[in-house]
Amino acid sequence: MSLAPDPQAAAADECARAAPDNGCCSLSLGPVDAEGARRLAGRLKALSDPTRLRLLSHVAAQGCGAVCVCDLTDEMGISQPTVSHHMKKLVDAGLLTREQRGKWAHYSVVPEAFAELRTFLDLR
């Protein structure tokens, strides 16, 4: 009686022998704890909306400078309440900071949040 090789076991063995550059994937920092998973999920959820991605891209395009919500409404062609709603989601997720200057809110990117996302998504 001959046993057929287990294709999953063979693939796992191949992956274990292969260097990261040979196509096998692993998280660069290992498994995520419960708090890290909650934080990352919140950030990824905030990024899952097309309007929020567009708003974020407008803020990020300014580099380190803050962007006034008044500029985003014209640029995006959506109402100020809609912009504020989506920006609040991005701030609550820790992706942007909000600073009140007079009657207008100004938003900036939180570079550390994106560094954490990059590290998590960096499969090697």
Secondary structure, 3 states (H helix, E strand, C coil): CCCCCCHHHHHHHHHHHCCHHHCCCCECCCCCCHHHHHHHHHHHHHHCCHHHHHHHHHHHCCCCCCEEHHHHHHHHCCCHHHHHHHHHHHHHCCCEEEEEECCEEEEEECHHHHHHHHHHHCEC
